[in-house]
Amino acid sequence: MKLKVISFLIVAMLVLGACQAALPVEPVVPVEEQVETPTLRDLQNGKPFIYVGNGLGHPVISIFILGFLEACEDYDVECETMVGSGFEDSAYLSMLDQAIAHGSSGIIGSAYSPFRPAYKPLYDAGIPLTVFHTPIEKADWPELTGWASTDVKDYGKRSADAMADKLACTGPIAITQNTFNDTENVAAQSFIDEMKIKCPDVEVLAPEVEGGEETAAIAKAAAILTANPDLKGAFGTTGGSPTTWAKAAEQSGKQPGDLIIIGMDYTRVNLDLVKAGWVYALVGQPLYEEVYRCTELLILAMKGEEVPFANVMPSPIITADMVDKYYGYADRVDEMLGR
């Protein structure tokens, strides 16, 4: 009897062991090491994005800088500005040399063609370069990372259409530029070409340089008015042109609206001149948006993502009924400059 009990226990233990062995075994899952995604600042590795320019203190340049700094803040990247005073080529090239020597993870600069050979050290170092304010063909500048601009030819044409409609195809009409440069040359020529189509009998004077210094620019416009006392309109391809022509008209004894003026850019002083009736309209070049987008292009390049080369943005013709919406940029520029 005792042997039967022992045998039964042994069999029971064997059966129990077999059952236990048949139970599913939980697999051991290896613990993956968590790798933190690098931040944009990590990718920059202490080398900031740099906005390189000249004309420090000019209202238009201030809007460019605002777009850059607000993009840097929004994306939390390290950024610096290197901007020379005056509009001389030497001021820009000096700032570019400083930016190259400083080291950068990406540079936003001018598309002006005479500056392009000076960018070679950037290409050699593999530093992304984005530019603004001038549309560019990839074949013409293959080393460039990308650009953001409005359609310059288009706004020159639409400015001529607006001038022709307002003047009912009367003239003559003057044109002034800051300098003879790639962008302004295209705008002026587009204006001339469209006026020939729209108002073939209207005389459009050959473009003249007003420059970036306000007093000298006003004197230049006043001289044009003196030489052409029957002048009916003026198109200025630079952001200082609204002041240039409005002040020259006032000094010549004209009243608001006597001279139909179309100029560039939604700076505060220009918006005020439109509101007061001295300037008929402004070309709303997307100053802020262009540089903001150029900063985004640098970020894409730094992350190794595809960068769209051409980034075209609209530029509305801003008349008195539209000015209020553009004062926000001017308010933020004032805040940036602490005034």
C-alpha positions as CSV (number, residue, x, y, z in Angstrom):
1,M,0.0,0.0,0.0
2,K,2.8,2.4,0.9
3,L,4.5,1.6,-2.5
4,K,1.3,2.4,-4.4
5,V,1.1,5.8,-2.6
6,I,4.7,6.7,-3.4
7,S,4.2,5.7,-7.0
8,F,1.1,7.8,-7.2
9,L,3.0,10.8,-5.8
10,I,5.8,10.4,-8.3
11,V,3.4,10.2,-11.2
12,A,1.5,13.2,-9.9
13,M,4.8,15.2,-9.6
14,L,5.8,14.2,-13.1
15,V,2.4,15.3,-14.5
16,L,2.5,18.6,-12.6
17,G,6.1,19.2,-13.9
18,A,5.0,18.6,-17.5
19,C,2.0,20.9,-17.1
20,Q,4.3,23.7,-15.7
21,A,6.7,23.2,-18.5
22,A,3.9,23.6,-21.0
23,L,3.0,27.1,-19.6
24,P,3.9,30.0,-22.0
25,V,7.1,31.7,-21.2
26,E,7.0,35.5,-21.3
27,P,9.7,36.7,-23.8
28,V,12.4,39.0,-22.5
29,V,12.2,42.2,-24.4
30,P,15.4,44.1,-24.6
31,V,15.2,47.7,-23.4
32,E,16.0,50.1,-26.2
33,E,18.2,53.0,-25.3
34,Q,16.3,56.3,-25.7
35,V,18.2,58.6,-28.1
36,E,17.2,62.3,-27.8
37,T,16.4,64.1,-31.1
38,P,18.9,66.9,-31.5
39,T,17.5,70.4,-31.4
40,L,18.1,72.9,-34.1
41,R,20.6,74.6,-31.8
42,D,22.4,71.3,-31.4
43,L,22.6,71.0,-35.2
44,Q,24.1,74.5,-35.3
45,N,26.8,73.5,-32.9
46,G,27.5,77.0,-31.7
47,K,27.6,78.5,-35.2
48,P,24.7,80.9,-35.7
49,F,22.7,81.8,-38.8
50,I,24.0,85.3,-39.9
51,Y,22.1,88.0,-41.7
52,V,24.6,90.0,-43.7
53,G,23.6,93.4,-45.1
54,N,24.3,97.1,-45.4
55,G,22.2,100.2,-45.0
56,L,21.8,99.9,-41.3
57,G,19.1,102.2,-39.9
58,H,17.2,102.4,-43.2
59,P,13.5,101.6,-42.5
60,V,13.4,98.9,-45.2
61,I,16.5,97.2,-43.9
62,S,15.0,97.3,-40.4
63,I,12.0,95.3,-41.7
64,F,14.3,92.7,-43.3
65,I,16.1,92.3,-40.0
66,L,12.7,92.0,-38.2
67,G,11.8,89.1,-40.4
68,F,15.1,87.4,-39.6
69,L,15.0,87.9,-35.9
70,E,11.4,86.9,-35.5
71,A,12.0,83.7,-37.5
72,C,15.0,82.9,-35.3
73,E,12.8,83.4,-32.2
74,D,9.9,81.3,-33.6
75,Y,12.2,78.4,-34.5
76,D,14.6,78.8,-31.5
77,V,17.8,79.0,-33.4
78,E,20.9,81.0,-32.7
79,C,21.2,84.1,-34.9
80,E,23.4,87.2,-35.4
81,T,23.2,90.2,-37.7
82,M,26.2,91.8,-39.4
83,V,25.0,95.0,-41.2
84,G,27.2,97.8,-42.4
85,S,26.1,101.5,-42.5
86,G,25.6,103.1,-45.9
87,F,24.7,101.4,-49.1
88,E,28.3,101.2,-50.5
89,D,29.3,97.8,-51.9
90,S,32.4,98.0,-49.6
91,A,30.1,98.1,-46.5
92,Y,28.4,94.9,-47.5
93,L,31.6,93.1,-48.5
94,S,33.2,94.1,-45.2
95,M,30.3,92.5,-43.3
96,L,30.5,89.4,-45.4
97,D,34.2,89.0,-44.7
98,Q,33.4,89.2,-40.9
99,A,30.6,86.7,-41.2
100,I,32.8,84.2,-43.0
101,A,35.6,84.7,-40.4
102,H,33.1,84.3,-37.6
103,G,31.8,80.9,-38.8
104,S,28.1,80.2,-39.5
105,S,25.7,77.3,-40.0
106,G,24.0,79.4,-42.7
107,I,24.0,82.9,-44.2
108,I,21.3,85.1,-45.6
109,G,22.7,87.7,-48.0
110,S,22.2,89.9,-51.0
111,A,21.5,88.5,-54.4
112,Y,23.3,91.5,-56.1
113,S,25.4,90.0,-58.9
114,P,28.7,91.9,-58.2
115,F,28.7,90.3,-54.7
116,R,28.5,86.7,-55.9
117,P,32.2,86.0,-56.4
118,A,32.8,87.0,-52.7
119,Y,30.6,84.0,-51.6
120,K,33.1,81.4,-52.8
121,P,34.5,80.7,-49.3
122,L,31.0,79.8,-48.2
123,Y,30.6,77.3,-51.1
124,D,34.0,75.8,-50.3
125,A,33.1,75.4,-46.6
126,G,29.7,73.9,-47.4
127,I,27.8,76.7,-45.7
128,P,24.2,77.2,-47.0
129,L,23.5,80.6,-48.5
130,T,20.0,81.9,-49.1
131,V,19.2,85.3,-50.7
132,F,16.1,87.4,-51.1
133,H,14.5,90.2,-53.2
134,T,15.6,88.9,-56.6
135,P,14.3,85.9,-58.5
136,I,17.2,83.7,-59.8
137,E,17.6,80.9,-62.3
138,K,19.2,77.8,-60.8
139,A,21.5,77.6,-63.9
140,D,22.7,81.1,-63.2
141,W,23.7,80.4,-59.6
142,P,24.0,76.7,-59.0
143,E,25.9,77.0,-55.7
144,L,22.9,78.9,-54.1
145,T,20.8,77.0,-51.6
146,G,17.6,78.9,-52.4
147,W,15.9,82.3,-52.7
148,A,12.7,84.1,-51.6
149,S,11.4,87.1,-53.6
150,T,8.4,88.7,-55.2
151,D,8.1,88.8,-58.9
152,V,9.9,92.0,-59.7
153,K,8.8,92.2,-63.3
154,D,5.2,91.7,-62.3
155,Y,5.1,94.5,-59.8
156,G,6.7,96.9,-62.2
157,K,4.0,96.1,-64.7
158,R,1.2,96.4,-62.2
159,S,2.6,99.7,-61.0
160,A,2.5,101.0,-64.5
161,D,-1.1,99.8,-64.9
162,A,-2.1,101.6,-61.6
163,M,-0.3,104.8,-62.7
164,A,-1.8,104.7,-66.2
165,D,-5.3,104.3,-64.8
166,K,-4.9,107.1,-62.2
167,L,-3.4,109.5,-64.7
168,A,-5.8,108.5,-67.5
169,C,-2.7,108.1,-69.7
170,T,-1.2,111.6,-69.2
171,G,2.4,112.4,-68.6
172,P,5.3,112.8,-68.5
173,I,6.4,110.3,-65.8
174,A,9.7,110.1,-64.0
175,I,11.5,107.0,-62.6
176,T,14.1,107.0,-59.9
177,Q,16.2,104.2,-58.3
178,N,18.4,103.8,-55.3
179,T,21.1,102.4,-57.5
180,F,21.3,100.7,-60.9
181,N,21.1,97.1,-59.6
182,D,19.6,93.8,-60.7
183,T,16.3,94.2,-59.0
184,E,15.5,97.8,-59.5
185,N,16.6,97.7,-63.2
186,V,14.1,95.0,-63.8
187,A,11.3,96.9,-62.0
188,A,12.0,100.1,-63.9
189,Q,12.2,98.4,-67.3
190,S,9.0,96.5,-66.7
191,F,7.3,99.7,-65.8
192,I,8.5,101.4,-69.0
193,D,7.6,98.4,-71.2
194,E,4.0,98.3,-69.8
195,M,3.5,102.0,-70.2
196,K,4.5,101.8,-73.8
197,I,1.7,99.2,-74.2
198,K,-0.9,100.8,-72.0
199,C,-0.2,104.5,-72.9
200,P,2.0,104.6,-76.0
201,D,1.8,108.4,-76.3
202,V,3.0,109.1,-72.7
203,E,6.6,110.1,-72.2
204,V,8.5,108.2,-69.6
205,L,11.8,109.8,-68.6
206,A,14.9,107.7,-68.4
207,P,15.5,106.3,-64.9
208,E,17.8,108.3,-62.7
209,V,19.6,107.4,-59.4
210,E,18.2,109.1,-56.3
211,G,20.5,107.2,-53.9
212,G,19.9,106.2,-50.3
213,E,20.7,109.5,-48.6
214,E,17.4,111.4,-48.0
215,T,18.5,115.0,-48.5
216,A,20.4,114.3,-51.7
217,A,17.5,112.1,-53.0
218,I,15.0,114.9,-52.5
219,A,17.3,117.4,-54.2
220,K,17.6,115.0,-57.2
221,A,13.8,114.7,-57.5
222,A,13.4,118.5,-57.1
223,A,15.8,119.0,-60.0
224,I,13.8,116.6,-62.1
225,L,10.6,118.6,-61.3
226,T,12.3,121.8,-62.1
227,A,13.4,120.5,-65.5
228,N,10.0,119.0,-66.1
229,P,7.4,121.4,-64.6
230,D,4.6,119.5,-66.3
231,L,5.5,116.2,-64.7
232,K,2.4,114.2,-63.8
233,G,3.7,111.1,-62.1
234,A,6.8,109.5,-60.5
235,F,7.6,105.9,-60.0
236,G,10.4,105.1,-57.5
237,T,11.8,101.6,-57.3
238,T,13.3,102.0,-53.8
239,G,11.9,102.3,-50.3
240,G,13.0,105.9,-49.9
241,S,11.2,107.0,-53.1
242,P,7.9,107.9,-51.4
243,T,9.7,110.4,-49.1
244,T,11.9,111.6,-52.0
245,W,9.1,112.5,-54.3
246,A,6.6,113.7,-51.6
247,K,9.1,116.1,-50.1
248,A,10.3,117.3,-53.5
249,A,6.6,117.9,-54.6
250,E,5.9,119.8,-51.4
251,Q,9.0,122.0,-51.8
252,S,8.0,122.7,-55.4
253,G,4.7,124.1,-54.1
254,K,2.5,121.2,-55.1
255,Q,-0.5,120.0,-53.0
256,P,-1.2,116.3,-52.0
257,G,-2.3,114.4,-55.1
258,D,-1.0,116.9,-57.6
259,L,1.8,114.5,-58.5
260,I,0.9,110.8,-58.7
261,I,3.6,109.0,-56.8
262,I,4.0,105.2,-56.6
263,G,6.9,104.0,-54.5
264,M,8.0,100.9,-52.6
265,D,7.5,99.3,-49.2
266,Y,5.3,99.5,-46.2
267,T,7.6,101.4,-43.8
268,R,5.8,103.7,-41.3
269,V,6.9,106.9,-43.0
270,N,5.6,105.6,-46.4
271,L,2.3,104.5,-44.9
272,D,1.9,107.9,-43.4
273,L,2.5,109.6,-46.7
274,V,-0.1,107.4,-48.4
275,K,-2.6,108.2,-45.6
276,A,-1.9,111.9,-45.9
277,G,-2.4,111.8,-49.7
278,W,1.1,112.8,-50.8
279,V,1.7,109.3,-52.2
280,Y,-0.8,107.5,-54.3
281,A,0.3,103.9,-53.7
282,L,3.1,101.6,-52.4
283,V,4.3,98.3,-53.8
284,G,4.0,96.0,-50.9
285,Q,7.1,94.0,-51.4
286,P,7.1,91.1,-48.9
287,L,10.2,92.4,-47.1
288,Y,9.5,90.6,-43.8
289,E,8.2,87.5,-45.4
290,E,11.2,87.1,-47.8
291,V,13.8,87.0,-45.0
292,Y,11.6,84.9,-42.7
293,R,11.3,82.3,-45.5
294,C,15.1,82.5,-46.2
295,T,15.6,81.5,-42.5
296,E,13.3,78.6,-42.9
297,L,15.2,77.5,-46.0
298,L,18.5,77.5,-43.9
299,I,16.8,75.3,-41.3
300,L,15.7,72.8,-44.0
301,A,19.2,72.7,-45.4
302,M,20.7,72.2,-41.9
303,K,18.3,69.3,-41.2
304,G,19.3,67.7,-44.5
305,E,15.8,68.0,-46.0
306,E,14.9,69.1,-49.5
307,V,15.1,72.9,-50.0
308,P,12.8,74.4,-52.6
309,F,15.1,76.7,-54.7
310,A,12.5,79.2,-55.9
311,N,10.1,80.8,-53.4
312,V,7.9,83.4,-55.0
313,M,5.7,85.7,-52.9
314,P,3.0,88.3,-53.8
315,S,3.4,92.1,-53.6
316,P,0.1,94.0,-53.5
317,I,-0.3,97.6,-54.7
318,I,-1.2,99.3,-51.4
319,T,-3.5,102.3,-51.6
320,A,-5.0,104.5,-48.9
321,D,-7.8,102.2,-48.1
322,M,-5.4,99.4,-47.3
323,V,-2.6,101.0,-45.2
324,D,-3.9,100.2,-41.7
325,K,-3.2,96.5,-41.9
326,Y,0.5,97.2,-42.6
327,Y,1.2,99.3,-39.6
328,G,1.8,96.2,-37.5
329,Y,5.2,95.7,-39.1
330,A,6.2,99.3,-38.3
331,D,5.1,98.8,-34.7
332,R,7.3,95.7,-34.3
333,V,10.2,97.5,-35.9
334,D,9.9,100.3,-33.3
335,E,9.8,97.7,-30.5
336,M,12.9,96.0,-31.9
337,L,14.7,99.2,-32.1
338,G,13.6,100.3,-28.6
339,R,11.7,103.4,-29.6
